Amino acid sequence: MEYLSLAFSKRNRFPLILFLLLCVNVLLAPAVRATTPGAESRFFAYTITLLGLVTLSFCVYLFVVIFQPERF
C-alpha cells in the first residue's frame, strides 16, 4: 500500500496525467480524422485532438483555481 501512496504523490502526477492524455488522444484522433472533410493526414488529426485535450485540461484547471484558490 505504501507504493500506491508514493505513486500518486503530487510530485508524480504530471507523468501520469501526460500518459492518460496521450491514451485519450489515441482513442479520439480517429474520430477527429473521420469527421474532417477531405483527406487530412494522420499527424493533423492527432495534433488537433491533442490541442483540444490540452485546451480542455487548461479550462478545468482554471475553473478549479478560480473556485478553490486556497488550494493553490
C-alpha positions as CSV (number, residue, x, y, z in Angstrom):
1,M,0.0,0.0,0.0
2,E,2.9,2.3,0.6
3,Y,3.9,2.1,-3.0
4,L,0.4,3.3,-4.1
5,S,0.6,6.4,-2.0
6,L,4.0,7.1,-3.3
7,A,3.0,6.5,-6.9
8,F,0.2,9.1,-6.7
9,S,2.0,11.8,-4.8
10,K,1.9,15.4,-6.1
11,R,5.4,15.0,-7.5
12,N,4.5,12.1,-9.7
13,R,1.1,13.3,-11.1
14,F,2.4,15.1,-14.2
15,P,3.7,11.9,-15.9
16,L,0.5,10.1,-15.1
17,I,-1.6,12.9,-16.4
18,L,0.5,13.1,-19.6
19,F,0.2,9.4,-20.1
20,L,-3.6,9.5,-19.7
21,L,-3.9,12.4,-22.1
22,L,-1.9,10.6,-24.8
23,C,-4.0,7.5,-24.3
24,V,-7.2,9.5,-24.8
25,N,-5.6,11.2,-27.8
26,V,-5.1,7.8,-29.4
27,L,-8.7,7.0,-28.8
28,L,-10.1,10.3,-30.1
29,A,-7.8,11.0,-33.1
30,P,-9.6,8.5,-35.4
31,A,-12.9,10.2,-34.6
32,V,-11.4,13.6,-35.5
33,R,-10.0,12.2,-38.7
34,A,-13.3,10.7,-39.7
35,T,-15.2,14.0,-39.2
36,T,-12.8,16.3,-41.1
37,P,-13.7,16.8,-44.7
38,G,-11.1,15.8,-47.3
39,A,-8.0,13.8,-46.9
40,E,-6.2,15.1,-43.9
41,S,-3.1,13.4,-42.6
42,R,-3.0,11.3,-39.5
43,F,-0.5,13.7,-37.9
44,F,-3.0,16.6,-38.4
45,A,-5.8,14.6,-36.7
46,Y,-3.5,13.7,-33.7
47,T,-2.4,17.3,-33.4
48,I,-5.9,18.7,-33.4
49,T,-7.0,16.2,-30.9
50,L,-4.1,16.9,-28.6
51,L,-4.7,20.6,-28.9
52,G,-8.3,20.1,-27.9
53,L,-7.4,17.9,-24.9
54,V,-4.8,20.4,-23.7
55,T,-7.3,23.2,-24.0
56,L,-9.9,21.3,-22.1
57,S,-7.4,20.4,-19.4
58,F,-6.4,24.0,-19.1
59,C,-10.0,25.1,-18.8
60,V,-10.7,22.6,-16.0
61,Y,-7.5,23.7,-14.2
62,L,-8.5,27.4,-14.4
63,F,-12.0,26.5,-13.2
64,V,-10.6,24.8,-10.1
65,V,-8.2,27.6,-9.4
66,I,-11.0,30.2,-9.6
67,F,-13.4,28.3,-7.3
68,Q,-10.8,26.8,-4.9
69,P,-8.0,29.4,-4.6
70,E,-7.0,28.3,-1.1
71,R,-5.6,25.0,-2.5
72,F,-3.1,26.9,-4.6
